[in-house]
Amino acid sequence: MELITEKPVKQFDTSAIAKGNLIYAKHSSWDAGKSGFVTGVNGNEIAVQFHPGIGNVTNHFFILASEAAAGQWEIRWSVDMSEVYEYGITHEEEPVENGGQE
């Protein structure tokens, strides 16, 4: 009997997102997303620091790679706001009136 098994695991690409990046994330159970910055990232999770709107306080939330891969997170992030990357966000096409005919 094998003690160790190999299986594919979904992980974050740490070359795509890094500590200090700006981030907006919304979990499927939340009414609204939160904006903050990445304070830590590894293959399994992203730590995000955000301001909860209470005085001089900051807080954290964690994005698990397994949850992101399962479609539970909508994520936007940027290094310098010149280019914004997205993950898990679906863009609905606006309906075209008259089937595109004038």
MODELLER restraints for C-alpha pairs under 7 A, 6 or more apart:
rsr = mdl.restraints
at = mdl.atoms
rsr.add(forms.Gaussian(group=physical.xy_distance, feature=features.Distance(at['CA:10:A'], at['CA:65:A']), mean=6.50, stdev=0.5))
rsr.add(forms.Gaussian(group=physical.xy_distance, feature=features.Distance(at['CA:10:A'], at['CA:66:A']), mean=6.37, stdev=0.5))
rsr.add(forms.Gaussian(group=physical.xy_distance, feature=features.Distance(at['CA:10:A'], at['CA:69:A']), mean=6.75, stdev=0.5))
rsr.add(forms.Gaussian(group=physical.xy_distance, feature=features.Distance(at['CA:11:A'], at['CA:43:A']), mean=4.72, stdev=0.5))
rsr.add(forms.Gaussian(group=physical.xy_distance, feature=features.Distance(at['CA:11:A'], at['CA:44:A']), mean=5.54, stdev=0.5))
rsr.add(forms.Gaussian(group=physical.xy_distance, feature=features.Distance(at['CA:11:A'], at['CA:65:A']), mean=5.40, stdev=0.5))
rsr.add(forms.Gaussian(group=physical.xy_distance, feature=features.Distance(at['CA:12:A'], at['CA:42:A']), mean=6.88, stdev=0.5))
rsr.add(forms.Gaussian(group=physical.xy_distance, feature=features.Distance(at['CA:12:A'], at['CA:43:A']), mean=4.61, stdev=0.5))
rsr.add(forms.Gaussian(group=physical.xy_distance, feature=features.Distance(at['CA:12:A'], at['CA:44:A']), mean=6.35, stdev=0.5))
rsr.add(forms.Gaussian(group=physical.xy_distance, feature=features.Distance(at['CA:12:A'], at['CA:65:A']), mean=5.93, stdev=0.5))
rsr.add(forms.Gaussian(group=physical.xy_distance, feature=features.Distance(at['CA:13:A'], at['CA:43:A']), mean=6.57, stdev=0.5))
rsr.add(forms.Gaussian(group=physical.xy_distance, feature=features.Distance(at['CA:14:A'], at['CA:41:A']), mean=6.81, stdev=0.5))
rsr.add(forms.Gaussian(group=physical.xy_distance, feature=features.Distance(at['CA:14:A'], at['CA:42:A']), mean=6.28, stdev=0.5))
rsr.add(forms.Gaussian(group=physical.xy_distance, feature=features.Distance(at['CA:14:A'], at['CA:43:A']), mean=6.55, stdev=0.5))
rsr.add(forms.Gaussian(group=physical.xy_distance, feature=features.Distance(at['CA:18:A'], at['CA:38:A']), mean=6.79, stdev=0.5))
rsr.add(forms.Gaussian(group=physical.xy_distance, feature=features.Distance(at['CA:18:A'], at['CA:41:A']), mean=6.33, stdev=0.5))
rsr.add(forms.Gaussian(group=physical.xy_distance, feature=features.Distance(at['CA:19:A'], at['CA:38:A']), mean=4.91, stdev=0.5))
rsr.add(forms.Gaussian(group=physical.xy_distance, feature=features.Distance(at['CA:19:A'], at['CA:39:A']), mean=5.06, stdev=0.5))
rsr.add(forms.Gaussian(group=physical.xy_distance, feature=features.Distance(at['CA:19:A'], at['CA:40:A']), mean=5.26, stdev=0.5))
rsr.add(forms.Gaussian(group=physical.xy_distance, feature=features.Distance(at['CA:19:A'], at['CA:41:A']), mean=6.48, stdev=0.5))
rsr.add(forms.Gaussian(group=physical.xy_distance, feature=features.Distance(at['CA:20:A'], at['CA:37:A']), mean=5.80, stdev=0.5))
rsr.add(forms.Gaussian(group=physical.xy_distance, feature=features.Distance(at['CA:20:A'], at['CA:38:A']), mean=5.14, stdev=0.5))
rsr.add(forms.Gaussian(group=physical.xy_distance, feature=features.Distance(at['CA:20:A'], at['CA:39:A']), mean=6.17, stdev=0.5))
rsr.add(forms.Gaussian(group=physical.xy_distance, feature=features.Distance(at['CA:21:A'], at['CA:37:A']), mean=5.54, stdev=0.5))
rsr.add(forms.Gaussian(group=physical.xy_distance, feature=features.Distance(at['CA:21:A'], at['CA:38:A']), mean=5.37, stdev=0.5))
rsr.add(forms.Gaussian(group=physical.xy_distance, feature=features.Distance(at['CA:21:A'], at['CA:77:A']), mean=6.62, stdev=0.5))
rsr.add(forms.Gaussian(group=physical.xy_distance, feature=features.Distance(at['CA:21:A'], at['CA:78:A']), mean=5.71, stdev=0.5))
rsr.add(forms.Gaussian(group=physical.xy_distance, feature=features.Distance(at['CA:21:A'], at['CA:79:A']), mean=4.85, stdev=0.5))
rsr.add(forms.Gaussian(group=physical.xy_distance, feature=features.Distance(at['CA:22:A'], at['CA:36:A']), mean=6.03, stdev=0.5))
rsr.add(forms.Gaussian(group=physical.xy_distance, feature=features.Distance(at['CA:22:A'], at['CA:37:A']), mean=4.42, stdev=0.5))
rsr.add(forms.Gaussian(group=physical.xy_distance, feature=features.Distance(at['CA:22:A'], at['CA:38:A']), mean=6.44, stdev=0.5))
rsr.add(forms.Gaussian(group=physical.xy_distance, feature=features.Distance(at['CA:22:A'], at['CA:77:A']), mean=5.48, stdev=0.5))
rsr.add(forms.Gaussian(group=physical.xy_distance, feature=features.Distance(at['CA:22:A'], at['CA:78:A']), mean=5.29, stdev=0.5))
rsr.add(forms.Gaussian(group=physical.xy_distance, feature=features.Distance(at['CA:22:A'], at['CA:79:A']), mean=6.33, stdev=0.5))
rsr.add(forms.Gaussian(group=physical.xy_distance, feature=features.Distance(at['CA:23:A'], at['CA:35:A']), mean=5.71, stdev=0.5))
rsr.add(forms.Gaussian(group=physical.xy_distance, feature=features.Distance(at['CA:23:A'], at['CA:36:A']), mean=5.44, stdev=0.5))
rsr.add(forms.Gaussian(group=physical.xy_distance, feature=features.Distance(at['CA:23:A'], at['CA:37:A']), mean=5.35, stdev=0.5))
rsr.add(forms.Gaussian(group=physical.xy_distance, feature=features.Distance(at['CA:23:A'], at['CA:38:A']), mean=6.70, stdev=0.5))
rsr.add(forms.Gaussian(group=physical.xy_distance, feature=features.Distance(at['CA:23:A'], at['CA:76:A']), mean=5.69, stdev=0.5))
rsr.add(forms.Gaussian(group=physical.xy_distance, feature=features.Distance(at['CA:23:A'], at['CA:77:A']), mean=4.23, stdev=0.5))
rsr.add(forms.Gaussian(group=physical.xy_distance, feature=features.Distance(at['CA:23:A'], at['CA:78:A']), mean=6.57, stdev=0.5))
rsr.add(forms.Gaussian(group=physical.xy_distance, feature=features.Distance(at['CA:24:A'], at['CA:33:A']), mean=6.61, stdev=0.5))
rsr.add(forms.Gaussian(group=physical.xy_distance, feature=features.Distance(at['CA:24:A'], at['CA:34:A']), mean=5.59, stdev=0.5))
rsr.add(forms.Gaussian(group=physical.xy_distance, feature=features.Distance(at['CA:24:A'], at['CA:35:A']), mean=4.26, stdev=0.5))
rsr.add(forms.Gaussian(group=physical.xy_distance, feature=features.Distance(at['CA:24:A'], at['CA:36:A']), mean=6.42, stdev=0.5))
rsr.add(forms.Gaussian(group=physical.xy_distance, feature=features.Distance(at['CA:24:A'], at['CA:75:A']), mean=5.79, stdev=0.5))
rsr.add(forms.Gaussian(group=physical.xy_distance, feature=features.Distance(at['CA:24:A'], at['CA:76:A']), mean=5.14, stdev=0.5))
rsr.add(forms.Gaussian(group=physical.xy_distance, feature=features.Distance(at['CA:24:A'], at['CA:77:A']), mean=6.28, stdev=0.5))
rsr.add(forms.Gaussian(group=physical.xy_distance, feature=features.Distance(at['CA:25:A'], at['CA:33:A']), mean=5.27, stdev=0.5))
rsr.add(forms.Gaussian(group=physical.xy_distance, feature=features.Distance(at['CA:25:A'], at['CA:34:A']), mean=5.57, stdev=0.5))
rsr.add(forms.Gaussian(group=physical.xy_distance, feature=features.Distance(at['CA:25:A'], at['CA:35:A']), mean=6.57, stdev=0.5))
rsr.add(forms.Gaussian(group=physical.xy_distance, feature=features.Distance(at['CA:25:A'], at['CA:73:A']), mean=6.72, stdev=0.5))
rsr.add(forms.Gaussian(group=physical.xy_distance, feature=features.Distance(at['CA:25:A'], at['CA:74:A']), mean=5.56, stdev=0.5))
rsr.add(forms.Gaussian(group=physical.xy_distance, feature=features.Distance(at['CA:25:A'], at['CA:75:A']), mean=4.46, stdev=0.5))
rsr.add(forms.Gaussian(group=physical.xy_distance, feature=features.Distance(at['CA:25:A'], at['CA:76:A']), mean=6.41, stdev=0.5))
rsr.add(forms.Gaussian(group=physical.xy_distance, feature=features.Distance(at['CA:26:A'], at['CA:32:A']), mean=6.34, stdev=0.5))
rsr.add(forms.Gaussian(group=physical.xy_distance, feature=features.Distance(at['CA:26:A'], at['CA:33:A']), mean=3.91, stdev=0.5))
rsr.add(forms.Gaussian(group=physical.xy_distance, feature=features.Distance(at['CA:26:A'], at['CA:34:A']), mean=6.35, stdev=0.5))
rsr.add(forms.Gaussian(group=physical.xy_distance, feature=features.Distance(at['CA:26:A'], at['CA:73:A']), mean=5.63, stdev=0.5))
rsr.add(forms.Gaussian(group=physical.xy_distance, feature=features.Distance(at['CA:26:A'], at['CA:74:A']), mean=5.17, stdev=0.5))
rsr.add(forms.Gaussian(group=physical.xy_distance, feature=features.Distance(at['CA:26:A'], at['CA:75:A']), mean=6.63, stdev=0.5))
rsr.add(forms.Gaussian(group=physical.xy_distance, feature=features.Distance(at['CA:27:A'], at['CA:72:A']), mean=5.70, stdev=0.5))
rsr.add(forms.Gaussian(group=physical.xy_distance, feature=features.Distance(at['CA:27:A'], at['CA:73:A']), mean=4.58, stdev=0.5))
rsr.add(forms.Gaussian(group=physical.xy_distance, feature=features.Distance(at['CA:27:A'], at['CA:74:A']), mean=6.54, stdev=0.5))
rsr.add(forms.Gaussian(group=physical.xy_distance, feature=features.Distance(at['CA:28:A'], at['CA:72:A']), mean=5.11, stdev=0.5))
rsr.add(forms.Gaussian(group=physical.xy_distance, feature=features.Distance(at['CA:28:A'], at['CA:73:A']), mean=6.04, stdev=0.5))
rsr.add(forms.Gaussian(group=physical.xy_distance, feature=features.Distance(at['CA:35:A'], at['CA:50:A']), mean=6.21, stdev=0.5))
rsr.add(forms.Gaussian(group=physical.xy_distance, feature=features.Distance(at['CA:36:A'], at['CA:48:A']), mean=6.15, stdev=0.5))
rsr.add(forms.Gaussian(group=physical.xy_distance, feature=features.Distance(at['CA:36:A'], at['CA:49:A']), mean=5.42, stdev=0.5))
rsr.add(forms.Gaussian(group=physical.xy_distance, feature=features.Distance(at['CA:36:A'], at['CA:50:A']), mean=4.33, stdev=0.5))
rsr.add(forms.Gaussian(group=physical.xy_distance, feature=features.Distance(at['CA:37:A'], at['CA:48:A']), mean=5.51, stdev=0.5))
rsr.add(forms.Gaussian(group=physical.xy_distance, feature=features.Distance(at['CA:37:A'], at['CA:49:A']), mean=5.57, stdev=0.5))
rsr.add(forms.Gaussian(group=physical.xy_distance, feature=features.Distance(at['CA:37:A'], at['CA:50:A']), mean=6.78, stdev=0.5))
rsr.add(forms.Gaussian(group=physical.xy_distance, feature=features.Distance(at['CA:38:A'], at['CA:46:A']), mean=6.89, stdev=0.5))
rsr.add(forms.Gaussian(group=physical.xy_distance, feature=features.Distance(at['CA:38:A'], at['CA:47:A']), mean=5.84, stdev=0.5))
rsr.add(forms.Gaussian(group=physical.xy_distance, feature=features.Distance(at['CA:38:A'], at['CA:48:A']), mean=4.60, stdev=0.5))
rsr.add(forms.Gaussian(group=physical.xy_distance, feature=features.Distance(at['CA:38:A'], at['CA:49:A']), mean=6.43, stdev=0.5))
rsr.add(forms.Gaussian(group=physical.xy_distance, feature=features.Distance(at['CA:39:A'], at['CA:47:A']), mean=5.51, stdev=0.5))
rsr.add(forms.Gaussian(group=physical.xy_distance, feature=features.Distance(at['CA:39:A'], at['CA:48:A']), mean=5.60, stdev=0.5))
rsr.add(forms.Gaussian(group=physical.xy_distance, feature=features.Distance(at['CA:39:A'], at['CA:49:A']), mean=6.29, stdev=0.5))
rsr.add(forms.Gaussian(group=physical.xy_distance, feature=features.Distance(at['CA:40:A'], at['CA:46:A']), mean=5.85, stdev=0.5))
rsr.add(forms.Gaussian(group=physical.xy_distance, feature=features.Distance(at['CA:40:A'], at['CA:47:A']), mean=4.97, stdev=0.5))
rsr.add(forms.Gaussian(group=physical.xy_distance, feature=features.Distance(at['CA:41:A'], at['CA:47:A']), mean=6.19, stdev=0.5))
rsr.add(forms.Gaussian(group=physical.xy_distance, feature=features.Distance(at['CA:44:A'], at['CA:64:A']), mean=5.90, stdev=0.5))
rsr.add(forms.Gaussian(group=physical.xy_distance, feature=features.Distance(at['CA:44:A'], at['CA:65:A']), mean=5.16, stdev=0.5))
rsr.add(forms.Gaussian(group=physical.xy_distance, feature=features.Distance(at['CA:45:A'], at['CA:62:A']), mean=6.45, stdev=0.5))
rsr.add(forms.Gaussian(group=physical.xy_distance, feature=features.Distance(at['CA:45:A'], at['CA:63:A']), mean=5.40, stdev=0.5))
rsr.add(forms.Gaussian(group=physical.xy_distance, feature=features.Distance(at['CA:45:A'], at['CA:64:A']), mean=4.44, stdev=0.5))
rsr.add(forms.Gaussian(group=physical.xy_distance, feature=features.Distance(at['CA:45:A'], at['CA:65:A']), mean=5.60, stdev=0.5))
rsr.add(forms.Gaussian(group=physical.xy_distance, feature=features.Distance(at['CA:46:A'], at['CA:62:A']), mean=5.60, stdev=0.5))
rsr.add(forms.Gaussian(group=physical.xy_distance, feature=features.Distance(at['CA:46:A'], at['CA:63:A']), mean=5.06, stdev=0.5))
rsr.add(forms.Gaussian(group=physical.xy_distance, feature=features.Distance(at['CA:46:A'], at['CA:64:A']), mean=6.63, stdev=0.5))
rsr.add(forms.Gaussian(group=physical.xy_distance, feature=features.Distance(at['CA:47:A'], at['CA:60:A']), mean=6.73, stdev=0.5))
rsr.add(forms.Gaussian(group=physical.xy_distance, feature=features.Distance(at['CA:47:A'], at['CA:61:A']), mean=6.05, stdev=0.5))
rsr.add(forms.Gaussian(group=physical.xy_distance, feature=features.Distance(at['CA:47:A'], at['CA:62:A']), mean=4.65, stdev=0.5))
rsr.add(forms.Gaussian(group=physical.xy_distance, feature=features.Distance(at['CA:47:A'], at['CA:63:A']), mean=6.58, stdev=0.5))
rsr.add(forms.Gaussian(group=physical.xy_distance, feature=features.Distance(at['CA:48:A'], at['CA:60:A']), mean=5.33, stdev=0.5))
rsr.add(forms.Gaussian(group=physical.xy_distance, feature=features.Distance(at['CA:48:A'], at['CA:61:A']), mean=5.40, stdev=0.5))
rsr.add(forms.Gaussian(group=physical.xy_distance, feature=features.Distance(at['CA:48:A'], at['CA:62:A']), mean=6.13, stdev=0.5))
rsr.add(forms.Gaussian(group=physical.xy_distance, feature=features.Distance(at['CA:49:A'], at['CA:58:A']), mean=6.67, stdev=0.5))
rsr.add(forms.Gaussian(group=physical.xy_distance, feature=features.Distance(at['CA:49:A'], at['CA:59:A']), mean=5.60, stdev=0.5))
rsr.add(forms.Gaussian(group=physical.xy_distance, feature=features.Distance(at['CA:49:A'], at['CA:60:A']), mean=4.40, stdev=0.5))
rsr.add(forms.Gaussian(group=physical.xy_distance, feature=features.Distance(at['CA:49:A'], at['CA:61:A']), mean=6.75, stdev=0.5))
rsr.add(forms.Gaussian(group=physical.xy_distance, feature=features.Distance(at['CA:50:A'], at['CA:58:A']), mean=5.70, stdev=0.5))
rsr.add(forms.Gaussian(group=physical.xy_distance, feature=features.Distance(at['CA:50:A'], at['CA:59:A']), mean=5.44, stdev=0.5))
rsr.add(forms.Gaussian(group=physical.xy_distance, feature=features.Distance(at['CA:50:A'], at['CA:60:A']), mean=6.02, stdev=0.5))
rsr.add(forms.Gaussian(group=physical.xy_distance, feature=features.Distance(at['CA:51:A'], at['CA:57:A']), mean=6.51, stdev=0.5))
rsr.add(forms.Gaussian(group=physical.xy_distance, feature=features.Distance(at['CA:51:A'], at['CA:58:A']), mean=4.70, stdev=0.5))
rsr.add(forms.Gaussian(group=physical.xy_distance, feature=features.Distance(at['CA:51:A'], at['CA:59:A']), mean=6.22, stdev=0.5))
rsr.add(forms.Gaussian(group=physical.xy_distance, feature=features.Distance(at['CA:52:A'], at['CA:58:A']), mean=6.32, stdev=0.5))
rsr.add(forms.Gaussian(group=physical.xy_distance, feature=features.Distance(at['CA:52:A'], at['CA:59:A']), mean=6.59, stdev=0.5))
rsr.add(forms.Gaussian(group=physical.xy_distance, feature=features.Distance(at['CA:67:A'], at['CA:73:A']), mean=6.86, stdev=0.5))
rsr.add(forms.Gaussian(group=physical.xy_distance, feature=features.Distance(at['CA:71:A'], at['CA:88:A']), mean=6.14, stdev=0.5))
rsr.add(forms.Gaussian(group=physical.xy_distance, feature=features.Distance(at['CA:73:A'], at['CA:88:A']), mean=6.23, stdev=0.5))
rsr.add(forms.Gaussian(group=physical.xy_distance, feature=features.Distance(at['CA:74:A'], at['CA:87:A']), mean=6.09, stdev=0.5))
rsr.add(forms.Gaussian(group=physical.xy_distance, feature=features.Distance(at['CA:74:A'], at['CA:88:A']), mean=4.75, stdev=0.5))
rsr.add(forms.Gaussian(group=physical.xy_distance, feature=features.Distance(at['CA:74:A'], at['CA:89:A']), mean=5.29, stdev=0.5))
rsr.add(forms.Gaussian(group=physical.xy_distance, feature=features.Distance(at['CA:75:A'], at['CA:86:A']), mean=5.68, stdev=0.5))
rsr.add(forms.Gaussian(group=physical.xy_distance, feature=features.Distance(at['CA:75:A'], at['CA:87:A']), mean=5.14, stdev=0.5))
rsr.add(forms.Gaussian(group=physical.xy_distance, feature=features.Distance(at['CA:75:A'], at['CA:88:A']), mean=6.36, stdev=0.5))
rsr.add(forms.Gaussian(group=physical.xy_distance, feature=features.Distance(at['CA:76:A'], at['CA:84:A']), mean=6.56, stdev=0.5))
rsr.add(forms.Gaussian(group=physical.xy_distance, feature=features.Distance(at['CA:76:A'], at['CA:85:A']), mean=5.51, stdev=0.5))
rsr.add(forms.Gaussian(group=physical.xy_distance, feature=features.Distance(at['CA:76:A'], at['CA:86:A']), mean=4.44, stdev=0.5))
rsr.add(forms.Gaussian(group=physical.xy_distance, feature=features.Distance(at['CA:76:A'], at['CA:87:A']), mean=6.45, stdev=0.5))
rsr.add(forms.Gaussian(group=physical.xy_distance, feature=features.Distance(at['CA:77:A'], at['CA:84:A']), mean=5.68, stdev=0.5))
rsr.add(forms.Gaussian(group=physical.xy_distance, feature=features.Distance(at['CA:77:A'], at['CA:85:A']), mean=5.35, stdev=0.5))
rsr.add(forms.Gaussian(group=physical.xy_distance, feature=features.Distance(at['CA:77:A'], at['CA:86:A']), mean=6.61, stdev=0.5))
rsr.add(forms.Gaussian(group=physical.xy_distance, feature=features.Distance(at['CA:78:A'], at['CA:84:A']), mean=4.80, stdev=0.5))
rsr.add(forms.Gaussian(group=physical.xy_distance, feature=features.Distance(at['CA:78:A'], at['CA:85:A']), mean=6.19, stdev=0.5))
